[in-house]
């Protein structure tokens, strides 16, 4: 199954006693797997578990995870009460009354920085992460299906062109051999053998065979990195076909092959 490296998913859930939690994943192309998080400090302890959840389905790409929460009034109220309770302990400190307004207004800057997430909330947050990653993976699989359609289309073009080259080359080499035999009929054997060796050299059947084998592998491949390697091999064989051929029809087909390979390369960059 082909998966696209690019993808997006956003899942929202109301977590009682905590707030409205939003879990968002965006991914773009990347050589290796890189996961970047933005989240409230109180749930940073869950980051490694979230990395593990994502790593089970994502192999390559740059993944940006944004976790945000619109805190519920009861969550904030509980924190404020705790904060006020702690601050009231220093109410006897000299100058407290003079600066009390400033001290209490400072509470908002700490909500809920120092508040640890409880086990039930942590469990629900992880469930939300699993749900979002699942939707994210479905998105990438669907994108992969569209990429696969293009691969099938391009593969058919390559197959058609290499078949055409195979047909033309067989006729071309045979004609060249007959022509050489006729021209060199009266020449010496040694010279004759050198020319005939040259005629064998311009035979491109091996290149056609290797190209066809690579092409068959390409359609079965699901890894973007492996596809890139096979495409390099196809391009190398195409260059050899062009260098060995004099027939304008073969050269035109090779140009079409190279153009199609470049299109596949662009799509392969999006494959995980």
N, C-alpha and C positions, 0 to 999 in steps of 0.2 A: 504494500500500500504506500503510495506516494503522499507525503505530507508537505505542505508549504511551510517555509520558515516564518513567513509573515502571518500575523493573526491578531484578533482582538476579541476580548470578552469582558463583560461587566455584569456583576451579580450584586444585588442589594438585598439586605435582610434586616428586619427589626429584631434586635437582641434585647429581650426584656431585662431591664435593670442596667442596661449599658447605653444603647442608642441605635440609631440607624446606621448600619455598617455597609460600606461600599467597597467591593473588591474588584479592581480593574487590572487587566493584563493586556499589554501591547507588545508585539514582537516584530522585529525587523531582521534582515539578513545579517549573518555574522559567521565568521570562520569557525569559531568555537562557541561553547555555551557560556553566556554571561547573563547573570540574573541580578537586577538592581531593584532595591526596595525603597519605597517611601511609605512610612507608616507612623502612627502615634507611638510615642516612647513606651507607653505602658504595655504594648503588645510586642515590643522588639524581641522579647525572650522567645517568641514563637517563630522567629525568622528562619532558623535552621530547619524546623519542621516543615515550613512552607517551601523552602528550597528543595527538600526531599520530595514533597508532593509534586512540584513542577518537574523535577529531574526525572521522574518516572515516565513522563510522556514527551519531554522535550530533549532533543539530543544536541541540536545546534541552533544558533541565533542569539540575538541580543534581546533579552526579555526584560521589560520594565513593568514592575508591579507597584501599583498605587493603592494603598489601603487608607481609607478615611472614615471618620465616624462623626455623626451629628449626635452629640451626647444627649441622653434623655434627662429630663428634669430631676428624676429621682437619683440618678447617678451623680449629677452635679451637686444636688442637695446633700447627699451623704458625704461627699468630699468636703463641701463647704463646712458642714457641721464638725467634721474632724479637724479641719483647719482652724476654725474658730476656737474649738476646744483646746487645741495646742497653743494658740495665741493667747488665750485667756490665762494660761499658766504664767505668762510673763507680764500680766497686767499690773503687777505690783512694782515693776521696774520703773525707776525714775524717768519721767518724761513720756511714759506710755500714752497718757491721755492727750498730750500735745500732738503726738504723731499717730494716734489710733486710726484716724480716717485714712491716712496714707497706708498704714499697715493693712487694714482690711480691704482697701481697694486693690492691694497687691495680690489678693487671693486669686483674682481672675487670671493672672499671669501664670499660675501654677496648676490650673485645672486642665487635665487631671495628671500632670506630669509625674507626680510622685505616687499616683494611685496604682497599685498592682492589680492586674487582671485576675479574677478568681477562676477556679477550675472549670465551672460550668460555662462561663463566658468564653474561656479559651477553647473549650470543646466545640462550641457553636461557631466560633471564628474559623477553626480548622475545617469544619463541615462546609462553611461558606467558601473557603479556599478550594476544597475538593470539587465543589459544584462549579465554580468559576473555571478551574483548570479543565474540567470535563467539557464544558461548553467551548472553551478555547481550543481544545484538541479537535472537537467536531468541526469548528470553523476551519482549521488547518487541513483537515481531511477533505472537506468540501472543496477548498481551494486546490488541493492536490488532485482531485478528480478533474478539474478544469485544465490543469497543467497536463495531466495524462492525455487528455483529448488532443492537445496540441502536439504532444510527443508522437501519438499514433499518426496524426496527419503528416508531420514532418518525416517520420519513419517511412511512410508510404512513398513520399517524394524521393527519398534517398534510394529506396528499393527499386523504384521505377528507373531512376537514372543509372544505377549500377548495372541493372539488367540490360539497359540500352547500350551501355559501354561494352558489356560482355559480348553482345551480339555483333556490334560494330568491329570490335577488336579481333574477334575470331576470323572474320572475313578479311580484315586489313592485313593481318600477319600472314595469312595464307597467300594473298596476292603478292605481298612483298617477297616471299620465298620463291614463288614461281618466276617473278620478274628477275630476281637475282640469279636464279639457275639459268635463265635464258641469256642474260647478259654475260655471265661468267662461264658459259659452256666451253669456251675455247681456252680459258685461263688455267694456270697451274693449280694443283690440288691444295697446296698449302694456303695459297691466297683464297681459294675457294672456301676452305674450312674457316678462315678468319671472317669472311663475309657472312657465312651461314651462322657462325657463332654470334655475330652482331644481330642477325635476324632473330635468333633465339632470345637475345637480350631485350629486344623491344616487345617481346611477348609479356603481356601484363596480367596473365591469368592468375598468377600467385597473389598479386595485389588485389585483384577482384575478389578472390576467395577470402583473403584476410579481411577485406572491407565488409563483405557479407557476414562473416562470423562476428565481427565487432558490432555490426548493426543488429544482429539477432540478440546479442547480450544487452545492448542498450535498452531495448524495449522491455526487458525483464527487470532492469535495474530499478531500485527504489531509493538509493542513496545519492544525494547531489554530488558528493565528493567523488564517488565511483563513476558517476555519469561524466563528470569533467575529465577524468582520466581516459575513458573510452572515446570521448569526443576528440581528445588530442590525438589518439591513435587513428581515428577516422580521418582527421585532417592531414596527418602524416601520409597515410595511404593515398589520399586525394592528390597531394603534392607529387608523389611518385608517379601516379597515373598520368598526371599532366606532363611531367618531365619526360616520360617514355613515349608519349603519344604525339603523332604528327597530324592525325585526322582531326579536322576542325570540329567535327560532330562530337568527338570524345572530349575535346577541350571545352566546348560549350557545356557539355554535361557536367564536367568537373567544376566549372564555375557555378553552376546551379547547385551542385553538391556542397561546395564551400559556403555559399550564401545560406543554404538551409542549416548547415552545421552551426553557423554563427547565431541563427535564430534559436536553435536548441540550447546553445551555450547560455544565452540570455535567460531562458526559462529555467535551466538547470541551476542557475545561481539562486533561484527562489526555493529550491528543493532542500529539505532538511538533510 
